[in-house]
Amino acid sequence: MDISSLGPNLLRTLIDHLPDSIYVKDVQGRFVLDNATHTRIVGAASTDEVIGKTVYDFFPTGLALQYDRDDMSVIHSGQSLLDREEPIIDSGGQPHWLMTSKVALRNGSEEVIGLVGISRDVTRHKQAEEERDRFFQLTPDLLCIAGFDGFFKLLNPAWTATLGFTAEELVKQPYIEFIHPDDRDATLAQAAKIARGAPMAQYDNRCRCHDGSYKWLSWSVSPSIEHRLIYGVARDITEARAAAKRLVDANIELAHSEAQLRETMAALRASHEDLIQTQMHLIQAEKMDSVGRLAAGVAHEVKNPLAILLMGVEYLSHHIPADSDNAPNVIRAMRDAIHRADRIVRGLLDFSGERQLNLQPHDVREVIEQSLLLVKHELLSGHVHADVDLPPGLPHLQLDATKMQQVFVNLFMNAIHAMPQGGTLTVSGSHSVFRESVAEGSRVTSLRVGDPIVIIRILDTGHGIPADKLQRVFDPFFTTKPPGKGTGLGMTVTRKIIELHGGTIDLRNRPERGVAVTLILRPSEGVSQ
Amino acid sequence: MKKILVVDDEPDLTMLVRLNLEPMYEVREENHALKALETARAFGPDLILLDVMMPDMEGGDIAAAIDADPKLKHTPIIFLTATVLREELSAPVAFIGGRPFMAKPVDMDALASTIEKVLEG
């Protein structure tokens, strides 16, 4: 086939089947040739309708002027215009973007006789590019491209919005300069990992703002090893982190409040129980008061008959027949019975006795030593050794010395009676500060936590008190002693006296052996020694 | 023989005090507090045993009257009482206003020895 003989037919076939728009214009800008694509774009039915016409015949004047200016520039200068992006409005009124090249057309003598134009429709490409740019410009995320050299190459406007630095300021120095000093090592380590080819890195760091504050950024970074670039997306999580911290704090606070609430509830429950206890004690105290008043009246009336009985027994004892074997025993039994009745009556009077105390500042050591003197005989005959450990520095106490002496004599006598085979009576004292635990087992007290106190401990090595009886030792007329030995009022009176002094008494079995009595007393205010 | 006046509103008590003390002393009983001073003047006792609480007159008032009487003012008094005072707790014999004081029921031996001491003193 002889290709050269095909001439114009070959040209037509070629240009009509190209997707690009192709046309030829003369030096006046008139179309002398176009292909099917161009005919369609200008909205003509056939190429014949195009030939001889200019751009002014097909496009709005504004566009036509621009095209014409470009055409004339090529024709007059002979210089090609390459890859010129130009907008057009197609025959349907739709805007398009064309990528156009215009080349001067010359005759055999190199004279410009027109131009050849080739245009490609790049509308879709252009739209995609615009969308990408818009996305880059408008996203609130911080997008950047950084080089392996440690500098930012490209930053979107979100950087300025977030940090306050302009893009120019940001690209001027190594990006590590903007990272919080504490986060730099970790950031550089991530960058190195990326540069070694890790496909992706995700980490958080703090970035400095223009005002000197720092923002927490959460990074997602991928490398392009080939281009020695890092593509980064960062999100400002400062607020989210603060919110998370607030949530954690709030949770801690909540847990704390809950614990406090539980504590308060427990305290409330405890004080409720205290209240019930107090109420019962008050009822008991009221009962004991009535009993006491009754007892005092009865005791007084019983004393005269007892006196008559005793006098009678005395008289009879001097008038019994000499030959009587039994009469002296009868007399002795009657005398003992009268003395026993008398002791009970005295105890009752004591118990119901006056509530007024004659309070004076006393050295409790002296009171205890005097009490020990009063039971000296019982200690000796009972083979009981007294071990006294009272430090000299104990503060003075506001005491009714006579009544407290009664207390100590009573406690010492109980201890001695609890050691029929002999043993050791230990009396010790210490100076401390009130805590709930030291008064455990005692009744309600006016002492408050932190009050200064004096603790007196009286220990014996006797047989102790059976557990079932321990609760009742303070009850009136309760006694662990054999009949006739105790009135059952000693501990009742003892506790009453201690409580009148604002103190507490606790009595319990010692784990090793015997009984421990703990007295807690309050030092005189403003008196130290 | 020394003379003792017993003043108490309980006749049985004064009787028994008399019966117990009679071998050693001459004892006169008086059960009416208001008559005590008059009886004492008439009897002229060496010692008076005086109940503290009586229906008509307190023992303390009788003691004051005796102190005020020129004839009786040196007569020693021993108080007897059914009331227990604090002083009584620590000793078998206590003193009120310088006078001995004994709690009922009184032990005869203790009473006898106290009387003896007071009369000697």
HADDOCK unambig.tbl for C-alpha pairs under 7 A between the chains (distance, minus, plus):
assign (segid A and resid 300 and name CA) (segid B and resid 82 and name CA) 5.80 0.50 0.50
assign (segid A and resid 300 and name CA) (segid B and resid 83 and name CA) 6.25 0.50 0.50
assign (segid A and resid 303 and name CA) (segid B and resid 82 and name CA) 5.45 0.50 0.50
assign (segid A and resid 303 and name CA) (segid B and resid 104 and name CA) 6.03 0.50 0.50
assign (segid A and resid 303 and name CA) (segid B and resid 105 and name CA) 6.23 0.50 0.50
assign (segid A and resid 304 and name CA) (segid B and resid 82 and name CA) 6.46 0.50 0.50
assign (segid A and resid 304 and name CA) (segid B and resid 104 and name CA) 6.69 0.50 0.50
assign (segid A and resid 304 and name CA) (segid B and resid 105 and name CA) 6.92 0.50 0.50
assign (segid A and resid 306 and name CA) (segid B and resid 105 and name CA) 5.66 0.50 0.50
assign (segid A and resid 307 and name CA) (segid B and resid 104 and name CA) 5.42 0.50 0.50
assign (segid A and resid 307 and name CA) (segid B and resid 105 and name CA) 3.75 0.50 0.50
assign (segid A and resid 307 and name CA) (segid B and resid 106 and name CA) 6.20 0.50 0.50
assign (segid A and resid 308 and name CA) (segid B and resid 12 and name CA) 6.59 0.50 0.50
assign (segid A and resid 308 and name CA) (segid B and resid 13 and name CA) 5.02 0.50 0.50
assign (segid A and resid 310 and name CA) (segid B and resid 105 and name CA) 6.49 0.50 0.50
assign (segid A and resid 311 and name CA) (segid B and resid 16 and name CA) 5.63 0.50 0.50
assign (segid A and resid 311 and name CA) (segid B and resid 17 and name CA) 6.54 0.50 0.50
assign (segid A and resid 311 and name CA) (segid B and resid 108 and name CA) 6.84 0.50 0.50
assign (segid A and resid 312 and name CA) (segid B and resid 16 and name CA) 6.06 0.50 0.50
assign (segid A and resid 314 and name CA) (segid B and resid 108 and name CA) 6.61 0.50 0.50
assign (segid A and resid 315 and name CA) (segid B and resid 19 and name CA) 6.70 0.50 0.50
assign (segid A and resid 315 and name CA) (segid B and resid 20 and name CA) 5.41 0.50 0.50
